[in-house]
Amino acid sequence: MRRYISIAVSLLILAVIYWMIDVQELLRTLGQAHVVWLGAALAMVIPTTGLTAWRFERLAPPDAGIDFQGALRLTLAASALNMVLPSKMGDIAKAHFIRRGGRVDGTLALSVTILEKTLDLLALLAWCAFGLAMYEPKTAASWTAFAAILTFLAAGSLVVASRRTAKLGARLTKRVAGGRLRRISQQLWEGWRAARAQWLASSGNALAVSSTSVLIWFLHLFQIWLFILALRAWVPLMDSVALTPLAILIGLLPFTFAGVGTRDAALIFLYSPFFDAATGAALGILCTVRYLLPGLLGLPFLSGFLGARTAEDTLSWSDDAPT
């Protein structure tokens, strides 16, 4: 029922957007898109997906036996699930596939996927803070957004980087929670500490994973900037780096279907100083396509995962898998 409600909300927001803008101008803008810039933007799916898979390989527990190919299949399958699950929860579903063989504890598998998404979110917040620091002109709204983003970035970094934070969370849970909830919470904290310890096992691994997260999000933001160029509009790159993450964060709100509608409205509003609403709506459509493309590529792998019985079945290349 919740999924149908989110779809209805997304459709309602889109209906309001298309009612308020010139749809003919929207279609004209899409029809006149620069083919070379559009092709270059769509091609960015390849390095971002590959780097995401490599990062997950570095974060996955050694006992899971995940190589780059297995991580790539998991990443594509998660992209397919993200088309139907709210707030990119398809990425969290990777924990289910990791633990199927029984060699990896369920809480550790879940913690690894949560750590991956936390690093992902922190990288997005970092780029947003950097862009807002460069954004001109400075207004009360931009300063407020910068302060809020910086606060969330600092708090999230503390949770991930500080060993004491995990210990404090475990102690508070033990005091506040009771019964089965206490046991589950304690197991999750143990899994989180193990996942974090594996990530920080060596300075080289920690730096590689963290810098890759930052690079992945730069490529995502660069891709959307290329979409703007493809629509024959112009925005300075650093301004786009400031504004696009805000729209993406709004799109992560769980009450719409995969961010459709809220993200489109945010793009139109945030980029209104640079181009008209029709171009903003066209950019929203292209941003939806950038989410759909890896999801469509992941559909063949998703069916294999759902039918797999063990971790080996899940992570190996089957005879009928596309190459």
ZAKE-331684 format. One line per 2 residues: their letters; for each residue z, y, x of N, C-alpha, C, O. Coordinates in pm, whole numbers, always signed. Atoms other than C-alpha are relative to their C-alpha. Layout:
BEGIN
a	Z/Y/X/Z/Y/X/Z/Y/X/Z/Y/X  ...
***
This chain:
BEGIN
mr	+0/-120/+83/+0/+0/+0/+0/+127/+87/-70/+223/+58  -8/-117/-88/+88/+241/+282/-134/+32/+62/-169/+149/+78
ry	+131/-24/-60/-253/+192/+439/-94/+68/-99/-169/+158/-61  +86/-61/+102/-428/+279/+112/+39/+145/-24/-47/+230/-48
is	-45/-137/+16/-214/+590/+80/-51/+87/+114/-98/+199/+92  +48/-78/-115/-305/+701/+434/-150/+24/-8/-198/+132/+28
ia	+145/-18/+18/-675/+644/+361/-26/+108/-105/-114/+192/-86  +17/-99/+106/-643/+848/+41/+31/+140/+50/-39/+236/+16
vs	-36/-131/-56/-470/+1132/+228/-111/+51/+92/-148/+168/+85  +109/-39/-89/-742/+1134/+495/-123/+46/-78/-183/+148/-45
ll	+116/-36/+81/-1017/+1140/+234/+22/+132/-73/-70/+212/-86  -31/-125/+70/-842/+1419/+45/-13/+119/+95/-71/+222/+59
il	+11/-109/-97/-812/+1633/+359/-146/+27/+36/-188/+142/+45  +143/-18/-31/-1177/+1570/+447/-74/+66/-115/-162/+149/-93
av	+65/-60/+116/-1281/+1658/+92/+26/+150/-5/-64/+229/-35  -34/-143/-2/-1098/+1991/+118/-76/+71/+111/-127/+182/+91
iy	+71/-61/-112/-1253/+2059/+459/-147/+21/-34/-201/+130/-15  +143/-10/+28/-1608/+1985/+345/-29/+89/-120/-140/+140/-134
wm	+16/-92/+113/-1555/+2184/+26/+5/+145/+48/-61/+233/-8  -20/-137/-48/-1452/+2490/+227/-106/+44/+100/-127/+164/+119
id	+99/-38/-100/-1726/+2478/+491/-142/-16/-55/-163/-71/-163  +141/+13/+34/-2104/+2497/+478/-48/-137/+51/-70/-154/+171
vq	+38/+135/-40/-2205/+2129/+479/-140/-3/+60/-167/-79/+153  +134/-6/-56/-2569/+2216/+541/+3/+45/+145/-72/-5/+229
el	-14/-47/-137/-2465/+2404/+853/+60/-109/+89/+22/-122/+206  -58/+113/-74/-2254/+2104/+960/-108/-101/+38/-115/-145/+152
lr	+107/+96/-26/-2554/+1872/+927/-101/+57/+100/-152/-16/+185  +93/-65/-93/-2775/+2122/+1110/+58/-2/+142/-15/-25/+238
tl	-65/+1/-132/-2523/+2144/+1395/-7/-138/+63/-36/-150/+182  +8/+137/-52/-2511/+1766/+1431/-144/-37/+36/-169/-102/+138
gq	+140/+33/-24/-2890/+1739/+1408/-57/+68/+123/-152/+17/+184  +50/-74/-116/-2940/+1996/+1684/+82/-28/+127/+69/+44/+226
ah	-84/+32/-116/-2690/+1832/+1923/-87/-30/+122/-193/-91/+110  +70/+22/-126/-2800/+1823/+2286/+15/-147/+39/+126/-196/+61
vv	-1/+145/-19/-2896/+1461/+2352/+64/-39/+133/+140/-135/+140  -50/+36/-133/-2814/+1460/+2725/+152/+15/+5/+222/-76/+51
wl	-145/-20/-1/-2465/+1609/+2683/+70/-100/-90/+179/-149/-58  -60/+96/+92/-2397/+1382/+2387/+4/-140/+63/+104/-210/+52
ga	+3/+130/-67/-2505/+1074/+2582/+102/-9/+112/+168/-112/+129  -98/-2/-108/-2291/+1176/+2878/+142/-12/-55/+226/-80/+4
al	-133/+7/+62/-1990/+1222/+2649/+31/-141/-49/+139/-193/-25  -22/+136/+51/-2032/+884/+2480/+18/-100/+114/+93/-197/+101
am	-10/+92/-114/-2074/+715/+2819/+139/+3/+63/+174/-88/+137  -134/-9/-55/-1722/+830/+2910/+91/-112/-52/+197/-137/+4
vi	-77/+114/+53/-1596/+537/+2698/+13/-109/+107/+115/-178/+112  +0/+108/-100/-1683/+306/+2989/+110/+18/+104/+192/-73/+120
pt	-108/-13/-100/-1458/+452/+3264/+138/+7/-62/+234/-45/-4  -133/-10/+59/-1172/+532/+3025/+52/-137/-43/+169/-168/-25
tg	-41/+135/+41/-1167/+178/+2886/+31/-86/+121/+130/-159/+122  -23/+79/-121/-1197/+23/+3231/+130/+39/+69/+205/-49/+113
lt	-124/-44/-65/-915/+235/+3376/+122/-38/-83/+227/-72/-27  -111/+41/+87/-694/+162/+3075/+33/-148/+20/+149/-186/+26
aw	-21/+143/-23/-745/-211/+3129/+64/-24/+138/+154/-107/+151  -57/+16/-136/-671/-179/+3503/+147/+39/+1/+228/-29/+65
rf	-140/-43/+6/-349/+10/+3429/+86/-106/-68/+197/-134/-23  -77/+103/+69/-237/-259/+3185/+18/-123/+87/+122/-188/+84
er	-13/+113/-92/-309/-527/+3443/+113/+24/+99/+187/-69/+133  -105/-32/-95/-75/-346/+3683/+138/-1/-64/+239/-22/+5
la	-128/-5/+70/+198/-317/+3418/+42/-136/-55/+161/-160/-76  -30/+129/+64/+174/-671/+3274/+89/-87/+88/+77/-84/+210
pp	-87/+90/-78/+440/-925/+3379/-83/-102/+77/-181/-152/+23  +77/+98/-77/+315/-1156/+3657/-11/-135/-70/-113/-202/-60
da	+2/+130/+69/+408/-1461/+3447/-103/-6/-111/-141/-115/-154  +99/+0/+107/+159/-1351/+3181/-137/-45/+50/-221/-86/-30
gi	+126/+45/-56/-127/-1434/+3418/-120/+82/-46/-228/+26/-65  +107/-86/+48/-337/-1136/+3307/-77/+59/+117/-20/+132/+199
df	+85/-63/-100/-627/-1045/+3532/-75/+115/-66/-49/+149/-181  +69/-118/+55/-864/-751/+3486/-82/-36/-123/-84/+40/-220
qg	+81/+39/+115/-1093/-940/+3250/+87/-22/-123/+51/+21/-233  -90/+20/+112/-802/-1047/+3032/+54/+132/-51/+64/+152/-172
al	-50/-132/+41/-664/-692/+3031/-108/+79/-73/-78/+152/-167  +110/-69/+66/-1006/-560/+2935/-19/-52/-143/-41/+25/-236
rl	+13/+59/+133/-1030/-803/+2643/+115/+47/-91/+93/+79/-208  -114/-48/+77/-681/-704/+2529/-17/+146/-40/+13/+185/-153
tl	+20/-142/+27/-767/-335/+2554/-103/+22/-109/-83/+105/-198  +104/-14/+101/-1084/-372/+2350/+48/-51/-136/+18/+9/-239
aa	-53/+51/+126/-909/-586/+2088/+99/+98/-61/+99/+118/-183  -94/-101/+49/-633/-324/+2062/-74/+119/-58/-29/+178/-157
sa	+81/-111/+53/-900/-57/+2011/-53/-34/-139/-62/+53/-225  +44/+42/+133/-1033/-260/+1719/+113/+11/-101/+92/+56/-214
ln	-116/-10/+90/-684/-281/+1567/+36/+145/-28/+85/+177/-137  -33/-142/+19/-637/+93/+1617/-83/+64/-110/-46/+169/-162
mv	+82/-55/+107/-915/+150/+1364/+67/-15/-136/+33/+57/-230  -62/+25/+131/-692/+17/+1086/+151/+19/+1/+212/+24/-106
lp	-145/-18/-9/-335/+65/+1213/+33/+145/+32/-41/+211/+105  -35/-140/-21/-155/+402/+1212/+53/+25/+140/+109/-65/+205
sk	-59/-48/-126/-61/+600/+1525/-30/-91/+120/+54/-109/+208  +43/+84/-112/-256/+366/+1758/+96/-118/+23/+121/-155/+138
mg	-93/+111/-12/-16/+80/+1685/-70/-128/+46/-4/-227/+78  +72/+116/-51/-291/-162/+1783/+33/-29/+145/+31/-144/+188
di	-38/+19/-140/-188/-104/+2144/+131/-77/+11/+149/-157/+103  -127/+72/-1/+162/-229/+2063/-21/-148/-32/+55/-234/+12
ak	+26/+139/+37/+10/-545/+1916/-37/-86/+121/-35/-209/+112  +30/+77/-120/-90/-646/+2270/+120/-85/+43/+103/-189/+106
ah	-120/+77/-34/+270/-764/+2311/-4/-138/-64/+41/-236/-4  +9/+130/+70/+203/-1040/+2058/-88/-96/+77/-57/-215/+88
fi	+92/+87/-73/-88/-1172/+2262/+57/-41/+135/+30/-151/+182  -57/+32/-130/+104/-1156/+2590/+97/-118/-9/+99/-203/+79
rr	-107/+98/+7/+388/-1376/+2468/-40/-129/-70/+45/-216/-89  +39/+118/+77/+184/-1640/+2283/+25/-130/+76/+61/-232/+17
gg	-17/+123/-77/+205/-1889/+2565/+144/-37/+24/+172/-146/+75  -140/+29/-19/+583/-1867/+2574/+51/+22/+141/+167/-5/+169
rv	-43/-21/-138/+591/-1775/+2943/+64/+136/+21/+130/+158/+122  -54/-135/-11/+690/-1413/+2880/+90/+26/-120/+51/+2/-235
dg	-94/-32/+107/+995/-1307/+2681/-59/+107/-92/-125/+200/-46  +58/-90/+98/+904/-1124/+2361/+43/+144/+19/-38/+235/+3
tl	-47/-136/-17/+1121/-822/+2431/-61/+65/+125/-85/+186/+126  +66/-53/-119/+971/-784/+2779/-144/+37/-31/-193/+142/+11
al	+139/-28/+37/+618/-806/+2637/-9/+128/-82/-96/+211/-58  -1/-121/+82/+700/-543/+2377/+32/+123/+84/-29/+228/+67
sv	-39/-113/-83/+867/-320/+2635/-113/+45/+92/-128/+164/+118  +114/-35/-86/+561/-335/+2862/-100/+85/-76/-149/+186/-25
ti	+97/-77/+78/+334/-213/+2584/+57/+137/-39/-16/+236/-43  -62/-128/+31/+584/+59/+2486/-2/+90/+123/-27/+210/+112
le	+4/-77/-123/+605/+169/+2850/-140/+55/+24/-157/+170/+63  +138/-45/-19/+226/+185/+2870/-31/+118/-90/-89/+217/-44
kt	+28/-109/+92/+204/+405/+2560/+85/+122/+30/+41/+235/+7  -83/-114/-38/+493/+621/+2680/-62/+75/+116/-69/+198/+114
ld	+68/-65/-112/+317/+689/+3010/-127/+70/-47/-161/+178/+2  +120/-59/+57/+1/+757/+2812/+33/+133/-67/-35/+233/-45
ll	-39/-121/+72/+178/+1010/+2591/+48/+109/+96/+16/+226/+77  -48/-98/-97/+349/+1179/+2887/-116/+65/+75/-112/+184/+104
al	+118/-56/-68/+13/+1221/+3061/-71/+101/-91/-116/+206/-45  +61/-93/+95/-129/+1383/+2746/+82/+128/-10/+26/+238/-10
la	-87/-118/+7/+173/+1616/+2721/-12/+84/+127/-8/+207/+121  +12/-73/-126/+136/+1706/+3089/-127/+85/+3/-123/+201/+44
wc	+125/-76/+5/-227/+1810/+3043/+9/+114/-101/-43/+223/-78  -16/-105/+101/-136/+2002/+2729/+83/+115/+56/+48/+232/+38
af	-85/-103/-59/+142/+2189/+2912/-77/+79/+107/-66/+201/+114  +79/-65/-103/-91/+2262/+3205/-103/+95/-61/-119/+208/-17
gl	+101/-83/+66/-363/+2391/+2975/+60/+121/-67/+5/+231/-58  -65/-114/+66/-124/+2609/+2775/+51/+101/+100/+53/+221/+71
am	-44/-93/-104/+12/+2757/+3098/-115/+87/+47/-95/+202/+86  +118/-74/-41/-345/+2863/+3183/-64/+79/-114/-148/+166/-90
ye	+68/-54/+117/-438/+2966/+2829/+23/+151/-12/+134/+201/+5  -6/-144/+25/-517/+3331/+2762/-74/+31/-131/-174/-34/-162
pk	-117/-83/-27/-426/+3544/+2583/+130/-71/-40/+130/-157/-127  -130/+55/+34/-58/+3456/+2574/+48/+63/-131/+52/+185/-144
ta	-52/-46/+128/+79/+3480/+2220/+133/-68/-27/+173/-160/+45  -127/+63/+37/+406/+3394/+2053/-22/-147/-35/+60/-233/-2
as	+30/+138/+38/+242/+3080/+1912/-25/-87/+122/+23/-201/+128  +31/+80/-119/+110/+2965/+2251/+126/-23/+84/+145/-131/+140
wt	-125/+18/-73/+447/+3028/+2418/+91/-100/-69/+156/-181/-2  -82/+95/+75/+625/+2836/+2141/-50/-142/+21/+28/-235/+45
af	+59/+132/-22/+384/+2546/+2174/+27/-49/+142/+59/-166/+163  -24/+37/-140/+422/+2550/+2553/+145/-45/+20/+171/-144/+88
aa	-141/+34/-15/+802/+2544/+2530/+30/-135/-65/+103/-217/-9  -24/+126/+70/+799/+2259/+2276/-59/-118/+78/+7/-221/+94
il	+66/+107/-76/+551/+2050/+2478/+77/-28/+128/+97/-144/+165  -74/+16/-125/+746/+2111/+2800/+134/-72/-24/+178/-152/+58
tf	-127/+66/+34/+1070/+2004/+2629/-20/-149/-23/+55/-231/+29  +29/+142/+26/+919/+1679/+2502/-40/-72/+129/-3/-188/+150
la	+43/+60/-126/+760/+1616/+2842/+120/-28/+90/+128/-134/+151  -118/+18/-85/+1090/+1665/+3025/+89/-112/-54/+138/-195/+22
ag	-83/+104/+59/+1282/+1446/+2779/-61/-138/+18/+8/-234/+52  +67/+129/-17/+1023/+1169/+2792/+1/-47/+143/+20/-166/+169
sl	-3/+36/-142/+1006/+1178/+3170/+138/-49/+41/+150/-141/+122  -136/+41/-31/+1384/+1149/+3186/+26/-142/-50/+88/-223/+19
vv	-18/+134/+57/+1381/+844/+2958/-68/-105/+86/-12/-213/+109  +77/+98/-77/+1116/+671/+3169/+50/-13/+144/+61/-123/+197
as	-29/+2/-143/+1227/+769/+3518/+145/-27/+33/+176/-74/+143  -142/+10/-31/+1605/+761/+3490/+56/-138/-37/+44/-182/-151
rr	-66/+128/+25/+1788/+429/+3527/+125/+21/-84/+161/-66/-164  -122/-27/+74/+2101/+589/+3385/-26/+16/-149/+58/-17/-232
ta	+33/-18/+141/+1922/+674/+3061/-3/-134/-72/+49/-146/-183  +4/+133/+61/+1854/+307/+2990/+140/-58/-14/+173/-117/-117
kl	-136/+51/+9/+2213/+215/+3071/+79/+72/-109/+155/+9/-183  -69/-76/+103/+2342/+496/+2849/-43/-44/-139/+39/-57/-230
ga	+50/+46/+129/+2118/+384/+2564/+57/-134/-38/+91/-157/-154  -56/+133/+27/+2242/+28/+2595/+147/+10/-39/+193/-59/-130
rl	-143/-15/+33/+2607/+141/+2592/+19/+61/-138/+105/+16/-214  -12/-62/+132/+2558/+367/+2290/-35/-98/-111/+30/-101/-215
tk	+40/+99/+99/+2378/+90/+2104/+112/-101/-23/+139/-141/-136  -108/+98/+11/+2662/-150/+2178/+117/+54/-82/+183/-20/-154
rv	-111/-60/+73/+2915/+95/+2035/-34/+26/-147/+49/+5/-235  +38/-44/+134/+2720/+209/+1729/-49/-115/-86/-7/-131/-200
ag	+61/+107/+78/+2519/-95/+1620/+96/-118/-13/+191/-132/+63  -83/+118/+20/+2671/-412/+1490/-81/-120/-41/-194/-106/-89
gr	+63/+123/+45/+2583/-773/+1422/-134/-25/+64/-152/-9/+185  +133/+39/-48/+2222/-877/+1451/-74/+119/+61/-149/+103/+157
lr	+66/-119/-52/+2104/-520/+1508/+44/+27/+143/-37/+67/+227  -49/-21/-136/+2326/-494/+1815/-66/-97/+97/-106/-58/+207
ri	+60/+101/-87/+2187/-817/+1960/-146/+34/+29/-191/+25/+143  +141/-33/-17/+1826/-712/+1902/-15/+124/+89/-101/+128/+177
sq	+8/-123/-79/+1888/-365/+2046/+31/-26/+146/-35/+28/+235  -34/+33/-137/+2054/-508/+2354/-115/-72/+70/-143/-46/+187
ql	+114/+71/-58/+1758/-741/+2409/-114/+97/+32/-182/+83/+134  +106/-97/-24/+1516/-449/+2377/+31/+86/+122/-58/+117/+201
we	-37/-78/-118/+1709/-246/+2632/-16/-82/+128/-59/-29/+231  +20/+86/-115/+1707/-543/+2868/-148/-11/+34/-186/-6/+151
gw	+144/+7/-23/+1332/-577/+2821/-55/+129/+57/-142/+127/+144  +44/-129/-50/+1285/-206/+2880/+36/+16/+148/-45/+64/+227
ra	-42/-11/-140/+1485/-219/+3205/-87/-88/+89/-122/-49/+201  +84/+90/-79/+1278/-517/+3323/-141/+57/+16/-198/+52/+125
ar	+134/-58/-7/+948/-348/+3238/-3/+121/+93/-95/+138/+172  -9/-119/-86/+1056/-26/+3404/+18/-39/+146/-42/+23/+234
aq	-23/+45/-137/+1180/-211/+3714/-129/-54/+61/-155/-33/+179  +126/+53/-51/+845/-386/+3746/-97/+113/+33/-167/+107/+134
wl	+87/-116/-24/+659/-55/+3718/+41/+73/+128/-44/+119/+204  -52/-73/-115/+883/+101/+3984/+33/-91/+118/+102/-50/+211
as	-30/+95/-106/+896/-210/+4204/-42/+51/+137/+23/+23/+237  +45/-61/-125/+700/-24/+4470/-49/+140/-31/-102/+166/-139
sg	+45/-137/+21/+623/+342/+4513/-152/+5/-19/-203/+90/-92  +145/+3/+14/+255/+252/+4547/-43/-34/-141/-133/+29/-196
na	+35/+40/+135/+242/+77/+4211/+36/+109/-101/-42/+140/-191  -43/-107/+91/+438/+352/+4035/-96/+118/+6/-134/+173/-97
la	+91/-112/-17/+211/+620/+4180/-138/-33/-56/-201/+52/-120  +133/+40/+48/-107/+425/+4100/-6/+2/-152/-101/+54/-209
vs	-2/+7/+146/-10/+363/+3737/+12/+140/-60/-58/+174/-155  -23/-134/+53/+114/+719/+3679/-123/+88/+18/-164/+157/-75
st	+118/-83/-26/-185/+888/+3843/-119/-47/-82/-202/+34/-123  +109/+52/+84/-422/+658/+3653/+15/+49/-143/-84/+81/-208
sv	-23/-53/+135/-260/+767/+3325/-47/+144/-9/-110/+183/-108  +43/-140/-2/-320/+1131/+3420/-152/+9/+5/-213/+90/-64
li	+146/-1/-13/-680/+1056/+3520/-66/-43/-131/-166/+16/-171  +57/+48/+127/-749/+863/+3197/-5/+113/-102/-106/+133/-170
wf	-2/-106/+100/-642/+1157/+2986/-88/+118/+40/-142/+186/-47  +97/-103/-38/-842/+1403/+3192/-140/-40/-44/-216/+43/-93
lh	+133/+48/+41/-1149/+1189/+3125/-17/+9/-151/-125/+44/-199  +7/-15/+146/-1066/+1182/+2752/-26/+146/-38/-113/+175/-120
lf	+14/-142/+31/-1031/+1561/+2744/-135/+53/+46/-195/+137/-20  +131/-40/-49/-1343/+1606/+2953/-110/-49/-94/-209/+20/-117
qi	+96/+54/+95/-1530/+1383/+2708/-12/+92/-123/-123/+120/-168  +3/-87/+117/-1433/+1607/+2416/-61/+135/+35/-130/+194/-48
wl	+65/-123/-44/-1534/+1914/+2616/-152/-18/+6/-228/+73/-28  +143/+29/+0/-1874/+1750/+2666/-56/-4/-142/-170/+36/-165
fi	+41/-5/+140/-1893/+1704/+2289/-25/+144/-44/-122/+174/-114  +17/-141/+35/-1847/+2079/+2253/-130/+54/+57/-204/+125/-11
la	+127/-41/-60/-2132/+2139/+2495/-118/-61/-74/-220/+4/-94  +108/+66/+73/-2343/+1886/+2306/-28/+71/-132/-142/+69/-179
lr	+17/-74/+126/-2288/+2091/+1988/-50/+143/+25/-55/+224/-67  +55/-129/-41/-2429/+2391/+2179/+100/+115/-23/+62/+226/-58
aw	-105/-102/+4/-2097/+2576/+2172/+58/+13/+141/+23/-62/+232  -58/-21/-132/-1891/+2708/+2461/+149/+30/-12/+191/+115/-91
vp	-143/-24/-15/-1521/+2690/+2544/+32/-23/+147/-9/-125/+202  -42/+28/-139/-1374/+2729/+2895/+76/-132/+7/+154/-165/-82
lm	-58/+134/-11/-1265/+2388/+3020/+152/+3/-12/+210/-81/-82  -146/-4/+3/-900/+2491/+3070/+52/+34/-140/+159/-13/-179
ds	-39/-28/+138/-882/+2634/+2717/-12/-126/-84/+72/-152/-170  +17/+126/+71/-1015/+2304/+2586/+110/-98/+35/+159/-172/-51
va	-110/+87/-44/-755/+2118/+2794/+130/+36/-69/+215/-50/-92  -121/-44/+69/-488/+2326/+2621/-4/-34/-149/+97/-77/-205
lt	+8/+10/+146/-614/+2299/+2263/-24/-143/-49/+34/-184/-149  +33/+135/+46/-754/+1946/+2238/+122/-91/-9/+135/-163/-108
pl	-118/+86/+15/-423/+1768/+2314/+85/+33/-123/+143/-57/-183  -75/-36/+121/-257/+1965/+2033/-62/-65/-123/+9/-117/-209
ai	+68/+63/+113/-520/+1839/+1789/+22/-152/+1/+40/-213/-105  -20/+144/-11/-481/+1483/+1920/+142/-37/-42/+163/-136/-113
li	-139/+27/+37/-102/+1498/+1883/+19/+11/-150/+92/-69/-209  -6/-12/+145/-140/+1619/+1525/-64/-121/-66/-15/-170/-168
gl	+67/+117/+54/-379/+1331/+1464/+82/-128/+9/+54/-225/-60  -86/+118/-13/-108/+1085/+1573/+103/-10/-112/+171/-112/-124
lp	-94/+6/+111/+102/+1173/+1268/-37/-118/-91/-154/-140/-118  +28/+129/+66/+137/+851/+1065/-49/+5/-143/-79/-100/-200
ft	+33/+0/+143/+46/+974/+717/-149/+8/-28/-188/+20/-145  +144/+7/+24/-332/+969/+767/-57/-126/+66/+10/-192/+145
fa	+66/+121/-49/-579/+691/+849/-62/+29/+136/-163/+98/+145  +50/-15/-137/-627/+681/+1229/-22/+146/+39/-109/+176/+121
gv	+10/-141/-35/-580/+1059/+1245/-115/+74/-66/-131/+194/-45  +114/-64/+65/-890/+1127/+1034/+52/+101/-103/+140/+70/-183
gt	-42/-105/+92/-849/+1450/+842/+92/+99/+69/+57/+216/+84  -92/-91/-68/-547/+1594/+1021/-58/+47/+133/-49/+165/+166
rd	+59/-38/-129/-724/+1586/+1358/-118/+96/-23/-135/+192/+52  +115/-86/+30/-1038/+1742/+1202/+46/+141/-36/-9/+240/+12
aa	-51/-131/+40/-839/+2022/+1039/+59/+75/+120/+41/+196/+132  -59/-63/-117/-651/+2087/+1364/-109/+54/+94/-94/+163/+149
li	+110/-46/-86/-976/+2111/+1563/-65/+125/-55/-94/+219/+20  +61/-119/+62/-1125/+2358/+1315/+89/+122/+19/+41/+230/+54
fl	-93/-113/-11/-813/+2575/+1322/+18/+46/+145/+9/+166/+173  -30/-36/-138/-742/+2563/+1695/-120/+62/+72/-104/+150/+157
ys	+119/-50/-68/-1101/+2628/+1800/-70/+113/-76/-180/+154/-40  +61/-108/+78/-1167/+2900/+1541/-30/+125/+82/-126/+196/+49
pf	+40/-117/-81/-1161/+3174/+1812/-130/-20/+78/-187/+77/+129  +115/+28/-85/-1453/+3002/+1985/-127/-34/-79/-237/+1/-35
fd	+119/+34/+79/-1686/+2867/+1714/+38/-16/-147/+156/-21/-182  -23/+0/+145/-1728/+2842/+1337/+53/-135/-49/+59/-232/+26
aa	-62/+118/+59/-1575/+2587/+1102/-96/-118/-5/-54/-233/+10  +97/+109/+5/-1897/+2386/+1072/-7/-73/+135/-13/-196/+139
tg	+0/+61/-132/-1903/+2328/+1448/+131/-75/+25/+130/-182/+86  -128/+69/-13/-1532/+2240/+1438/+2/-131/-76/+56/-230/-28
aa	+8/+124/+77/-1598/+1985/+1165/-90/-102/+68/-60/-221/+66  +89/+90/-74/-1887/+1840/+1367/+73/-60/+119/+57/-178/+150
lg	-79/+51/-112/-1653/+1811/+1666/+99/-105/-49/+123/-204/+21  -90/+100/+57/-1406/+1626/+1442/-69/-133/-24/-11/-239/+0
il	+77/+123/+22/-1676/+1375/+1349/-25/-72/+132/-10/-194/+140  +25/+61/-131/-1764/+1316/+1714/+127/-58/+60/+124/-161/+127
ct	-127/+54/-50/-1397/+1270/+1800/+36/-129/-72/+96/-219/-12  -21/+127/+72/-1375/+1003/+1530/-90/-109/+57/-48/-224/+70
vr	+93/+96/-60/-1682/+835/+1681/+54/-53/+132/+37/-171/+163  -52/+43/-130/-1510/+826/+2022/+112/-103/-15/+136/-182/+75
yl	-99/+102/+27/-1231/+622/+1865/-66/-127/-55/-21/-239/-27  +64/+115/+63/-1466/+398/+1669/-81/-83/+99/-88/-205/+87
lp	+89/+71/-91/-1696/+309/+1958/+70/-113/+75/+22/-226/+70  -68/+114/-65/-1446/+107/+2169/+56/-99/-102/+68/-218/-72
gl	-48/+91/+103/-1307/-35/+1845/-108/-97/-45/-82/-216/-64  +112/+87/+39/-1648/-168/+1744/-33/-98/+112/-65/-214/+87
lg	+24/+89/-113/-1698/-307/+2093/+106/-109/+10/+81/-217/+63  -109/+96/-9/-1363/-484/+2059/+6/-101/-113/+85/-194/-107
lp	-6/+91/+114/-1434/-659/+1728/-25/-147/+39/+47/-234/-9  +19/+141/-38/-1578/-977/+1889/+121/-60/+71/+151/-178/+54
fl	-117/+49/-72/-1271/-1005/+2112/+119/-16/-94/+203/-104/-75  -111/+7/+94/-1033/-943/+1822/+1/-132/-76/+106/-192/-95
sg	+6/+127/+72/-1156/-1246/+1632/+46/-116/+88/+109/-210/+39  -46/+104/-91/-1097/-1459/+1941/+150/+1/+19/+212/-105/+28
fl	-145/-10/-15/-742/-1330/+1981/+72/-53/-123/+172/-124/-111  -68/+41/+122/-652/-1389/+1619/-6/-150/-20/+79/-209/-87
ga	+12/+144/+14/-772/-1747/+1644/+59/-79/+115/+64/-201/+110  -53/+69/-117/-615/-1824/+1981/+137/-60/-29/+213/-6/-110
rt	-128/+69/+22/-321/-2063/+1994/+96/+17/+117/+217/+1/+101  -84/-14/-118/-193/-1999/+2348/-42/+123/+78/-146/+183/+52
ae	+36/-112/-85/-189/-1728/+2609/-127/-30/+78/-209/+59/+101  +121/+35/-75/-452/-1920/+2803/-123/+19/-86/-225/+69/-39
dt	+113/-20/+91/-681/-1922/+2498/-28/+148/-17/-143/+190/-22  +14/-141/+26/-616/-1553/+2446/-65/+73/+116/-150/+160/+95
ls	+39/-80/-115/-681/-1433/+2799/-123/-51/+72/-179/+19/+156  +115/+53/-70/-962/-1659/+2910/-130/+40/-69/-131/+74/-187
ws	+132/-29/+58/-1331/-1595/+2858/-51/-125/-69/-69/-229/-5  +50/+116/+73/-1454/-1828/+2585/-152/-8/+18/-217/+87/+60
dd	+143/+23/-21/-1802/-1977/+2592/-87/+93/-84/-196/+132/-44  +81/-82/+89/-1917/-1767/+2298/+36/+147/+8/-11/+226/-74
ap	-36/-141/-12/-1763/-1439/+2417/-117/+76/+57/-188/+26/+144  +112/-79/-51/-2014/-1161/+2475/+23/+39/+144/+137/+60/+185
t	-8/-38/-141/-2088/-1074/+2837/-67/+134/+22/-71/+183/+134
***
